[in-house]
Amino acid sequence: MPVLPSDGRPLAVSMGEPAGVGPDIILQAFQRLQDEGHATHLVVFGDPELLRSRARRMDCGVEINALISMADNELQKLNALNVVEVGRVSDTPGALDPSTGAFTVAALRSALEAVKAGMCAGVVTAPIHKANLYTTGFGFPGHTEFLEAFAHEHWPESNPMAVMMLAGPELRTVPVTVHIPLHEVAPSLTTQRIVDVGVATAHDLKLRFMIANPRLAIAGLNPHAGEDGTLGREDDAVIAPAVAALRQEGIDANGPLPADTMFHAEARQTFDAALCMYHDQALIPVKALDFHNTVNVTLGLPFIRTSPDHGTALSLAGTGKASPASMIAAIRLAEQMVQRSRLAA
């Protein structure tokens, strides 16, 4: 993977759905970090005027530094770069407009291109509204899949495989299958997929979380991890061989484990990340433990990406009532991952 230089570059922040809370939590997070004396260096890709309008709505005193070029960005100011090819976007919080889908995608792509060009050290993405993007022909289930496609396009030599991890103060979880219906989970699970996700997880826990020997807990699919095949055969036939293969790779993997006993306080002390077989099996425990401070991290890519772990919350947009805690945590974690990657290099 490319080495991230230690030259003080900013993080790129994509604005996300303009009618949602993305602009709100970006402004609130920056203000909170400033108030705490944190040296925050960000460039928001989107629309500086929309940010200014949203700041006025919320009576937020953040000053927006509208950039002509990336060279004009300044530490300790909320820098914003207009996505010029799609023009201005009206500030209509809570009111979805299908015509803004192109803006949202352009903001995300511009942020990633700034990382690719070496102008930004990593990317933090504000929430997108998937249904609004689908009207534009957006062909991906979500951010994760789009990021993987971008990495294949621009870093094919890195053999990228995007892996979603939810990282909270007390728990990290990784869903092996992500945005698919529940009835498709069992047919989609393969031993090789579990091994690939486990290898990518262990690699990034070492590189970007400074965990020398990551311990992985592998959840079973069925109740009681199949109970010797009486409650389903996938645990013995698919998951157990993956655990054995991970161990052969030198990874400390344990499982398949009954998912209902994996996440209590004592059990959590025995592993650094849990691989879960489907979306809600992974996301429910980590969000239940600490919803506001959990971060969505994409592993397996040649660049750093974090995001708040919640959606666009249209009903809260423009009110100032949305919590910026997850965005703050996403910014802080991205900064930490950049620094750890530099140290590992």
VMD Tcl script that draws the C-alpha trace (Angstrom):
set ca {
  {0.00 0.00 0.00}
  {1.24 3.55 -0.67}
  {3.00 5.33 2.17}
  {1.15 8.38 3.47}
  {3.66 11.24 3.87}
  {3.83 13.21 7.12}
  {3.61 16.67 5.60}
  {0.57 18.02 7.43}
  {-1.96 17.49 4.66}
  {-5.66 17.87 5.52}
  {-8.32 15.21 5.62}
  {-10.83 15.34 2.77}
  {-14.47 15.42 3.91}
  {-17.24 14.67 1.41}
  {-20.40 16.65 2.24}
  {-22.84 13.78 1.67}
  {-26.57 14.27 1.07}
  {-27.12 18.06 1.07}
  {-30.65 17.76 2.48}
  {-29.44 15.63 5.39}
  {-27.41 16.23 8.53}
  {-24.05 15.90 6.76}
  {-23.45 19.67 6.59}
  {-24.75 20.07 10.16}
  {-22.44 17.53 11.76}
  {-19.44 18.72 9.76}
  {-19.96 22.24 11.09}
  {-20.73 21.08 14.63}
  {-17.80 18.67 14.74}
  {-15.37 21.30 13.54}
  {-16.66 23.82 16.09}
  {-16.49 21.29 18.94}
  {-12.94 20.27 18.03}
  {-11.91 23.92 17.81}
  {-13.44 24.63 21.22}
  {-11.45 21.72 22.63}
  {-8.21 23.13 21.20}
  {-7.83 20.32 18.68}
  {-5.73 21.22 15.62}
  {-8.26 20.16 12.99}
  {-7.17 20.29 9.34}
  {-10.05 19.58 6.96}
  {-11.18 20.34 3.42}
  {-14.88 19.82 2.75}
  {-15.75 18.88 -0.82}
  {-19.21 20.16 -1.69}
  {-20.59 23.69 -1.69}
  {-19.16 26.43 0.57}
  {-22.31 28.53 0.23}
  {-24.51 25.67 1.39}
  {-22.28 25.27 4.43}
  {-22.58 29.00 5.16}
  {-26.35 28.84 4.81}
  {-26.59 25.84 7.14}
  {-24.34 27.55 9.67}
  {-26.69 30.56 9.70}
  {-29.73 28.29 10.16}
  {-28.14 26.68 13.18}
  {-26.61 29.89 14.52}
  {-23.21 28.25 14.24}
  {-20.24 30.61 14.23}
  {-17.88 28.53 12.10}
  {-16.13 30.58 9.43}
  {-16.01 28.91 6.01}
  {-12.81 29.37 4.04}
  {-14.01 28.99 0.42}
  {-11.09 27.68 -1.60}
  {-10.16 28.65 -5.13}
  {-7.65 25.80 -5.14}
  {-6.39 23.22 -2.68}
  {-3.24 25.28 -2.22}
  {-5.30 27.89 -0.32}
  {-6.35 25.55 2.51}
  {-5.46 26.63 6.04}
  {-5.05 24.79 9.30}
  {-7.72 25.61 11.91}
  {-10.21 26.95 9.35}
  {-13.08 24.97 7.86}
  {-11.88 24.89 4.28}
  {-14.46 24.11 1.60}
  {-13.98 23.49 -2.11}
  {-16.90 23.83 -4.50}
  {-17.67 20.89 -6.77}
  {-17.66 23.24 -9.74}
  {-18.74 20.85 -12.46}
  {-22.22 20.49 -10.98}
  {-22.67 24.04 -9.66}
  {-24.61 25.30 -6.65}
  {-27.07 23.31 -4.57}
  {-29.96 24.91 -2.70}
  {-30.02 24.57 1.08}
  {-33.33 22.79 1.67}
  {-32.79 20.67 4.79}
  {-35.06 17.65 5.02}
  {-36.38 17.96 1.44}
  {-34.82 15.41 -0.90}
  {-34.18 16.60 -4.45}
  {-33.24 13.92 -7.01}
  {-31.33 16.54 -8.98}
  {-28.72 16.74 -6.18}
  {-27.61 13.14 -6.67}
  {-24.93 14.16 -9.16}
  {-23.62 16.72 -6.68}
  {-23.32 14.11 -3.92}
  {-21.42 11.68 -6.14}
  {-19.19 14.46 -7.51}
  {-18.31 15.60 -3.99}
  {-17.35 12.06 -3.00}
  {-15.33 11.46 -6.15}
  {-13.57 14.83 -5.82}
  {-12.58 14.04 -2.25}
  {-11.18 10.68 -3.31}
  {-9.33 12.22 -6.23}
  {-7.67 14.67 -3.83}
  {-6.45 11.69 -1.82}
  {-5.27 9.96 -4.98}
  {-3.42 13.11 -6.06}
  {-1.63 13.28 -2.72}
  {-3.31 16.51 -1.62}
  {-5.24 14.93 1.28}
  {-4.15 12.24 3.72}
  {-7.46 10.36 3.93}
  {-11.19 10.78 3.51}
  {-14.09 11.16 5.94}
  {-17.49 10.72 4.32}
  {-20.72 12.31 5.55}
  {-23.89 10.18 5.13}
  {-25.44 9.68 1.70}
  {-29.09 8.94 0.91}
  {-28.86 5.79 -1.21}
  {-32.35 5.99 -2.70}
  {-31.70 9.55 -3.85}
  {-28.51 8.42 -5.58}
  {-30.16 5.47 -7.29}
  {-32.28 7.92 -9.30}
  {-29.04 9.15 -10.91}
  {-27.96 5.66 -11.94}
  {-25.59 5.21 -8.98}
  {-24.76 1.54 -9.35}
  {-23.52 0.67 -5.88}
  {-25.31 -0.49 -2.71}
  {-23.44 2.13 -0.68}
  {-20.19 3.92 0.07}
  {-18.19 0.74 0.69}
  {-18.75 -0.73 -2.75}
  {-18.14 2.62 -4.48}
  {-14.84 3.00 -2.62}
  {-13.72 -0.46 -3.68}
  {-14.52 0.30 -7.33}
  {-12.61 3.59 -7.11}
  {-9.62 1.79 -5.62}
  {-9.67 -0.83 -8.40}
  {-9.77 1.98 -10.95}
  {-6.89 3.98 -9.50}
  {-4.81 1.48 -7.48}
  {-5.30 -1.86 -9.30}
  {-1.88 -3.04 -8.15}
  {-3.02 -2.96 -4.51}
  {-5.67 -5.68 -5.13}
  {-8.22 -3.77 -3.02}
  {-11.07 -5.48 -1.21}
  {-13.28 -3.13 0.79}
  {-14.15 -4.48 4.23}
  {-16.57 -2.63 6.51}
  {-15.60 -2.37 10.15}
  {-17.64 -0.68 12.87}
  {-15.20 0.61 15.48}
  {-16.52 1.73 18.85}
  {-14.81 2.47 22.15}
  {-15.60 -1.03 23.44}
  {-16.02 -3.22 20.35}
  {-14.98 -3.63 16.72}
  {-17.13 -5.73 14.38}
  {-16.79 -6.70 10.73}
  {-19.71 -8.05 8.66}
  {-18.57 -10.68 6.16}
  {-21.67 -10.04 4.03}
  {-22.98 -6.51 4.01}
  {-25.88 -4.96 2.08}
  {-27.80 -8.05 0.99}
  {-31.18 -9.45 2.06}
  {-31.09 -11.88 4.96}
  {-32.31 -14.79 2.82}
  {-29.21 -14.39 0.62}
  {-26.69 -14.53 3.47}
  {-26.23 -18.32 3.79}
  {-25.87 -18.92 0.02}
  {-23.40 -16.03 -0.19}
  {-21.09 -17.25 2.55}
  {-17.99 -19.08 1.36}
  {-14.92 -20.25 3.22}
  {-12.72 -18.15 0.93}
  {-14.76 -14.98 1.54}
  {-14.43 -15.39 5.30}
  {-10.68 -15.99 4.96}
  {-10.23 -12.95 2.71}
  {-12.15 -10.69 5.12}
  {-10.19 -12.07 8.07}
  {-6.83 -11.50 6.36}
  {-7.75 -7.92 5.40}
  {-8.99 -7.21 8.92}
  {-5.84 -8.56 10.58}
  {-3.63 -6.63 8.14}
  {-5.25 -3.27 8.86}
  {-5.47 -3.88 12.62}
  {-1.69 -4.22 12.50}
  {-1.01 -1.33 10.09}
  {-3.59 1.25 11.15}
  {-4.52 0.27 14.71}
  {-1.03 -0.75 15.92}
  {-2.21 -4.14 17.22}
  {0.83 -6.40 16.81}
  {-1.00 -9.73 16.94}
  {-4.71 -9.19 16.23}
  {-7.15 -11.64 17.80}
  {-10.22 -12.38 15.69}
  {-13.43 -13.88 17.04}
  {-15.45 -15.54 14.29}
  {-19.21 -15.66 14.84}
  {-21.32 -18.58 13.81}
  {-24.22 -18.12 11.45}
  {-26.87 -20.27 13.11}
  {-28.16 -20.32 16.70}
  {-25.52 -21.82 19.02}
  {-23.12 -21.88 16.05}
  {-25.15 -24.71 14.55}
  {-24.94 -26.96 17.61}
  {-22.97 -29.72 15.86}
  {-25.06 -29.44 12.72}
  {-28.45 -29.88 14.36}
  {-29.35 -26.20 13.79}
  {-27.65 -25.72 10.44}
  {-24.60 -27.05 8.63}
  {-22.92 -23.79 7.54}
  {-20.97 -23.39 10.77}
  {-19.21 -26.74 10.40}
  {-19.05 -26.87 6.61}
  {-18.14 -23.25 5.75}
  {-17.07 -21.24 8.79}
  {-14.94 -23.77 10.71}
  {-12.68 -24.44 7.67}
  {-12.21 -20.67 7.31}
  {-11.09 -20.41 10.93}
  {-8.60 -23.23 10.37}
  {-7.28 -21.51 7.22}
  {-6.85 -18.21 9.07}
  {-4.83 -19.99 11.74}
  {-2.65 -21.51 9.03}
  {-2.02 -17.92 7.88}
  {-0.65 -17.19 11.36}
  {-3.75 -15.23 12.46}
  {-5.12 -15.75 15.96}
  {-8.68 -16.72 15.00}
  {-11.24 -18.44 17.19}
  {-14.63 -19.84 16.22}
  {-17.25 -20.37 15.04}
  {-18.68 -18.93 18.25}
  {-22.33 -18.60 19.28}
  {-23.17 -14.98 18.50}
  {-25.42 -14.61 21.54}
  {-22.48 -15.04 23.95}
  {-19.75 -13.16 22.09}
  {-20.42 -9.59 23.09}
  {-20.75 -9.42 26.86}
  {-18.04 -7.54 28.76}
  {-15.84 -10.52 29.63}
  {-16.03 -12.05 26.16}
  {-15.03 -8.76 24.53}
  {-11.71 -8.85 26.38}
  {-10.67 -11.97 24.44}
  {-10.58 -10.47 20.93}
  {-9.67 -7.30 19.02}
  {-12.35 -7.61 16.34}
  {-15.32 -9.88 15.69}
  {-16.09 -11.19 12.21}
  {-19.85 -11.56 11.87}
  {-21.73 -13.33 9.13}
  {-24.27 -10.65 8.24}
  {-24.96 -6.95 8.57}
  {-27.15 -6.76 11.68}
  {-25.22 -9.44 13.53}
  {-22.25 -7.06 13.36}
  {-23.91 -3.67 13.69}
  {-26.45 -4.25 16.46}
  {-23.98 -5.02 19.28}
  {-21.51 -2.24 18.50}
  {-24.24 0.39 18.10}
  {-26.06 -0.81 21.20}
  {-22.89 -0.38 23.25}
  {-22.12 3.15 22.03}
  {-24.18 4.49 19.15}
  {-22.83 8.04 19.17}
  {-19.12 7.26 19.27}
  {-18.99 4.38 16.81}
  {-17.25 4.91 13.46}
  {-17.61 3.15 10.12}
  {-14.11 2.32 8.86}
  {-13.32 0.80 5.46}
  {-10.45 -1.67 5.63}
  {-8.65 -3.33 2.73}
  {-8.13 -0.16 0.69}
  {-4.94 1.74 -0.26}
  {-6.27 4.85 1.50}
  {-7.90 5.69 4.82}
  {-11.65 6.19 5.01}
  {-13.89 6.71 8.01}
  {-17.50 7.82 8.37}
  {-20.15 8.40 11.03}
  {-22.10 5.21 11.65}
  {-25.54 6.76 11.07}
  {-27.65 7.92 8.14}
  {-28.86 11.24 6.77}
  {-31.49 11.87 9.51}
  {-33.53 14.16 7.26}
  {-35.93 15.16 10.04}
  {-33.04 16.66 12.05}
  {-31.32 18.49 9.18}
  {-30.91 22.19 9.77}
  {-32.22 22.04 13.35}
  {-28.89 21.80 15.15}
  {-30.23 18.80 17.08}
  {-28.19 16.12 15.33}
  {-25.33 14.84 17.46}
  {-21.89 15.42 15.92}
  {-20.30 12.79 18.19}
  {-19.87 10.10 15.53}
  {-18.44 12.63 13.03}
  {-16.00 13.84 15.69}
  {-15.01 10.24 16.37}
  {-14.62 9.61 12.62}
  {-12.30 12.62 12.22}
  {-10.24 11.68 15.24}
  {-9.92 8.05 14.15}
  {-8.91 9.02 10.60}
  {-6.19 11.26 12.04}
  {-4.97 8.45 14.28}
  {-4.95 5.95 11.42}
  {-2.91 8.34 9.25}
  {-0.36 8.75 12.01}
  {-0.19 5.01 12.74}
  {0.31 4.24 9.05}
  {3.21 6.68 8.95}
  {4.78 5.06 12.01}
  {4.32 1.58 10.53}
  {6.01 2.72 7.32}
}
mol new
graphics top color blue
foreach p $ca { graphics top sphere $p radius 0.5 }
foreach p [lrange $ca 0 end-1] q [lrange $ca 1 end] { graphics top cylinder $p $q radius 0.2 }
display resetview
